[in-house]
Amino acid sequence: MIKISKRLAAIASFVPQNAKILDVGCDHGLLDIYLFQNNQAKKIIASDVKRSALKNAIDNIKKNNLTKKIETREGNGLEVIKENDLIDTVVLSGMGALTIIEILKKGKEKLKSINHIIVQSNTKLELLRKEIIKMNYYIEDEQIIKDSNKVYIIIKFTKGQRKYTKKEIYFGPILIKKNTTLFQEYQKEKLQKLEKIKKVIPKNKIIEKYKINKEIQLYK
Ligand SMILES: C[S@@+](CC[C@H](N)C(=O)[O-])C[C@H]1O[C@@H](n2cnc3c(N)ncnc32)[C@H](O)[C@@H]1O
């Protein structure tokens, strides 16, 4: 069994048993190798838009003798999915929120058969939650972890509808419920950063000041 980082292990823990997965932006393909070896998936397609990145996956898959088990496809986002693949789970990790949203919006038609979207991004999580919920998914689970001194948040969306408050969209409904020490520390640091930024916003930047005050209010 290959060794993977704590971040990738947390992503893998959100993949349902017997899933048919597309890993968008697989790069090294380590997640896919682990998922296969862990007997978690019925089908795995590892894809990347960048040829050199996909080559990393191809090489690692070869090294692990899984060329016949894990398919690799070069291409942009969900474009690589064909109808008879019957993909039901998409993983998008290590990407910016805007890239993830763009990929999902472009692949709107393909989303019809996708039951689960698993994302790990370090930017604009509020926007990410908001946009994926609009696509008719709800937040089934969330995890916050620390790996090599960096904090990561992983979100699992599942097809369906649920209503959320502004606070839940901002902080994460499940993360609020779990309320781990790491989550509390992470939010405390974010609040401190916001307060620092507020101090240096010039007095005449009224809209910016208003926005940051609103954000700070969410913490209080
Ligand atoms: C930082 S790597 C993350 C690799 C891996 N998913 C992980 O979490 O460790 C991001 C990868 O996403 C790929 N990527 C970016 N935009 C993409 C798109 N529109 N379609 C497919 N792959 C994309 C990049 O080429 C890169 O290999």
The ligand as an ORCA input file, in Angstrom:
! r2SCAN-3c Opt
* xyz 0 1
  C      -1.662     21.442     -7.223
  S      -2.125     20.153     -8.320
  C      -3.065     19.140     -7.244
  C      -2.828     17.696     -7.467
  C      -3.690     16.744     -6.663
  N      -5.075     16.837     -7.037
  C      -3.533     16.970     -5.172
  O      -4.492     17.368     -4.513
  O      -2.420     16.741     -4.655
  C      -3.378     20.852     -9.371
  C      -3.505     20.124    -10.675
  O      -4.709     20.527    -11.302
  C      -4.507     20.567    -12.689
  N      -5.566     21.381    -13.310
  C      -5.748     22.721    -13.207
  N      -6.838     23.100    -13.905
  C      -7.344     21.977    -14.473
  C      -8.450     21.717    -15.337
  N      -9.230     22.706    -15.768
  N      -8.685     20.444    -15.714
  C      -7.878     19.436    -15.292
  N      -6.806     19.625    -14.503
  C      -6.548     20.871    -14.077
  C      -3.094     21.124    -12.806
  O      -2.519     20.839    -14.061
  C      -2.382     20.434    -11.644
  O      -1.747     19.246    -12.045
*
